[in-house]
Amino acid sequence: MLKVISANLNGIRSAVNKGFLEWMPKQNADFVCLQELKAQADNMTEAMLNPAGYQGYFHYAEKKGYSGVGIYARHQPLQVIEGLGVPEIDAEGRYLELVYDKLSIISVYLPSGSSGDHRQAAKYVFMEHFFKHLAQLVQCGRQVILCGDWNIAHKEIDLKNWKGNQKNSGFLPEERAWLTKVFDELGWADVYRQLHPDSTGEAYTWWSNRGQARANNVGWRIDYQIATKEIAASATAASIYKEAWFSDHAPLTIDYEMTL
């Protein structure tokens, strides 16, 4: 059995102060994929770098207090890959891959376009490069699990107020069509949706800090585990943890019937 968690922390220091490192070991996960570290190496404590039982691997953004991804792993990888090989993307710390004999575990953080046209343009650039990378990755000969904040709600079922968000970043037709191509053309599987094809409000993983979004469950499902078909088919359970709040996202946990 392989247990994998994806968690956007919206700042690792903030999440740790809210109890993330006390909660995490109790989950007994093999891998914990982190997004939005908002930290650099010199901000990290030993507990953040290597929690008990885990080795931490990180790809920091060059800009302080911004982006960044990481993976806590119980198993030492054969190779660690930081970035996609595109300098302007890699400067933002958005991709980290741990390579094993039969498996790759990836933490990815797609840009948000909500702060303006220039960031939406950067998001489209990322999507263009990433689509090519996903096409290559699916042919790599290993099983692959991509965990992360994709900043796209795929279908109407994936957010509360879909009618009012059709012109907003994260639910634009072009973004949704791109994600459909990832699944239908490239053959990747949306593991949570495979297990829970009809779930609505319980599937949300992010809530705006504005208004009473969380209290009223006005959420979005933008955190995914997307996997190659074979390991996706082995998934047995998926859950979204909402009993405590470490950030504006909720951790997504999926169990797979596969071993390293």
C-alpha positions in Angstrom: 0.0 0.0 0.0 1.2 3.5 -0.9 -0.3 6.5 0.8 0.3 9.9 -0.8 -0.8 13.4 0.5 -0.9 16.7 -1.4 -1.1 19.9 0.6 -0.9 23.5 -0.4 0.4 25.1 2.8 0.1 28.8 1.8 3.4 29.3 3.7 5.2 26.4 5.4 6.0 28.5 8.4 2.4 29.5 8.9 1.2 25.9 8.5 3.7 24.6 11.0 2.5 27.2 13.5 -1.0 25.8 12.9 0.1 22.2 13.7 0.9 20.7 10.3 4.0 18.9 11.6 2.1 17.4 14.5 -0.7 16.2 12.2 1.4 14.9 9.4 3.2 11.9 11.1 -0.1 10.6 12.3 -1.2 10.1 8.7 1.5 7.5 8.1 1.9 8.6 4.5 4.8 7.5 2.3 4.9 10.8 0.5 3.7 14.3 1.4 3.8 16.7 -1.5 3.8 20.4 -0.5 3.0 23.5 -2.5 3.4 27.2 -1.9 6.2 27.0 0.7 6.7 30.8 0.6 10.1 30.2 2.1 13.8 29.9 1.2 16.4 27.5 2.5 17.5 29.8 5.3 13.9 30.1 6.6 13.6 26.4 7.2 14.1 24.8 10.6 15.5 21.3 11.0 11.9 20.1 11.8 10.7 21.6 8.5 13.6 20.1 6.5 13.5 16.6 7.9 10.5 15.7 10.1 10.8 12.5 12.1 10.8 9.6 9.7 11.0 11.7 6.5 13.6 13.3 4.3 12.6 16.6 2.8 13.3 17.7 -0.7 12.6 21.2 -1.9 12.5 23.5 -4.9 12.4 27.1 -3.7 11.4 30.1 -5.7 14.1 32.8 -6.2 11.6 35.5 -5.0 11.4 35.6 -1.2 8.1 34.6 0.4 6.8 33.2 -2.9 5.7 29.9 -4.4 8.0 26.9 -3.9 7.3 23.1 -3.7 8.6 20.2 -1.6 8.2 16.5 -0.9 8.6 14.7 2.4 9.6 11.1 1.6 10.1 8.0 3.7 12.1 6.4 0.9 15.4 7.8 -0.6 15.0 8.4 -4.4 17.3 7.4 -7.1 17.2 10.9 -8.6 15.8 14.3 -7.7 14.7 16.6 -10.5 14.1 20.3 -9.8 12.2 22.3 -12.4 11.1 21.8 -16.0 14.3 23.2 -17.6 12.6 26.5 -18.5 14.4 29.3 -16.6 11.5 31.7 -16.1 9.3 28.9 -14.8 12.0 27.3 -12.7 12.8 30.6 -11.0 9.4 30.4 -9.4 9.9 27.0 -7.8 7.0 25.1 -9.3 8.1 21.5 -10.1 9.9 18.8 -8.0 10.2 15.1 -9.0 11.5 12.2 -7.0 12.4 9.3 -9.2 12.3 5.6 -8.1 12.8 2.4 -9.9 9.1 2.0 -10.9 7.6 5.3 -9.8 7.9 9.0 -10.0 6.3 11.3 -7.3 5.9 14.9 -8.4 4.8 18.1 -6.5 3.6 20.8 -8.9 2.2 24.2 -8.4 0.6 25.9 -11.4 0.6 29.6 -11.5 -2.6 31.5 -10.6 -3.7 34.1 -13.1 -6.1 35.9 -10.8 -3.8 38.8 -10.0 -3.8 40.3 -13.5 -3.4 39.7 -17.2 0.4 39.4 -16.9 0.0 36.4 -14.5 -2.6 34.8 -16.7 -0.2 35.0 -19.6 2.5 33.4 -17.4 0.0 30.7 -16.6 -0.6 29.9 -20.3 3.1 29.8 -20.9 3.5 27.3 -18.1 0.6 25.2 -19.4 2.1 25.1 -22.9 5.5 23.8 -21.6 3.9 21.6 -19.0 1.6 19.8 -21.6 4.7 18.8 -23.6 6.4 17.6 -20.4 3.3 15.6 -19.4 3.3 14.0 -22.9 6.9 12.8 -22.3 6.3 11.8 -18.7 3.4 9.5 -19.5 5.9 7.6 -21.8 8.7 7.4 -19.3 8.2 3.7 -18.4 7.4 4.4 -14.7 4.2 4.9 -12.9 3.7 8.6 -12.1 1.7 10.5 -9.5 1.5 14.3 -9.9 0.3 16.0 -6.7 -0.5 19.6 -6.6 -2.4 22.8 -6.8 -3.3 23.0 -10.5 -5.3 26.3 -10.0 -7.9 25.0 -12.4 -11.4 23.7 -11.5 -12.1 21.2 -14.3 -15.9 21.0 -14.5 -19.0 22.7 -13.1 -19.2 20.1 -10.4 -15.8 21.2 -9.1 -16.8 24.6 -7.7 -19.8 26.1 -5.9 -20.3 29.2 -8.0 -19.5 28.0 -11.5 -21.9 30.3 -13.3 -20.3 33.4 -11.8 -16.7 32.3 -12.4 -16.8 31.5 -16.1 -14.7 34.6 -16.9 -12.4 34.2 -14.0 -8.9 32.7 -13.9 -9.2 29.1 -12.7 -12.4 28.4 -14.6 -11.8 29.9 -18.0 -12.8 27.7 -21.0 -9.3 27.6 -22.2 -8.0 26.3 -18.9 -10.7 23.7 -18.6 -10.2 22.5 -22.2 -6.4 22.2 -21.5 -7.1 20.0 -18.5 -9.5 17.9 -20.6 -6.7 17.3 -23.1 -4.4 16.2 -20.3 -6.9 13.5 -19.4 -8.4 12.6 -22.8 -5.5 13.0 -25.2 -2.5 12.2 -23.0 -4.3 9.6 -20.9 -3.7 10.9 -17.4 -6.3 10.0 -14.7 -7.9 12.3 -12.2 -7.7 9.9 -9.3 -10.1 11.6 -6.9 -12.8 11.8 -9.6 -12.2 8.2 -10.5 -13.1 7.2 -7.0 -15.8 9.8 -6.4 -17.3 10.7 -9.8 -20.3 12.6 -8.5 -19.1 14.3 -5.3 -19.6 18.1 -5.1 -19.2 20.1 -2.0 -17.2 17.5 -0.1 -14.7 17.5 -3.0 -13.6 21.1 -2.6 -10.0 21.7 -1.5 -9.7 25.5 -1.5 -11.8 28.4 -0.2 -11.3 32.1 -0.6 -10.4 34.0 2.6 -12.9 36.6 1.6 -16.4 36.7 3.1 -17.7 33.5 4.6 -16.5 31.2 1.8 -15.3 28.4 4.1 -18.2 28.7 6.5 -20.6 28.4 3.6 -18.5 25.9 1.7 -18.2 28.1 -1.3 -15.2 26.2 -2.5 -13.2 25.0 -5.5 -11.6 21.7 -6.3 -8.2 22.7 -7.6 -5.8 20.3 -5.8 -5.4 17.0 -7.6 -3.5 13.8 -7.7 -3.2 13.0 -11.4 -1.6 9.7 -12.3 -0.8 7.3 -15.0 -3.5 4.8 -15.7 -2.1 1.7 -14.0 -1.4 3.2 -10.6 -4.6 5.3 -10.8 -6.6 2.1 -11.2 -5.0 0.7 -8.0 -6.4 3.7 -5.9 -8.6 2.4 -3.1 -9.5 5.5 -1.1 -9.4 9.3 -1.2 -10.1 11.8 1.5 -9.9 15.6 2.0 -9.0 16.6 5.6 -11.0 19.4 7.0 -11.0 18.8 10.7 -8.2 21.3 11.2 -7.0 24.1 9.0 -3.4 24.6 8.1 -4.1 27.0 5.2 -6.8 28.0 2.8 -6.4 24.6 1.2 -7.3 21.2 2.6 -4.9 18.2 2.2 -5.9 15.5 -0.2 -4.9 11.9 0.7 -5.1 8.9 -1.6 -4.2 5.3 -1.0 -2.8 3.1 -3.8 -2.4 -0.6 -3.9 1.2 -0.4 -5.0 4.6 -0.7 -3.3 8.0 0.8 -4.2 
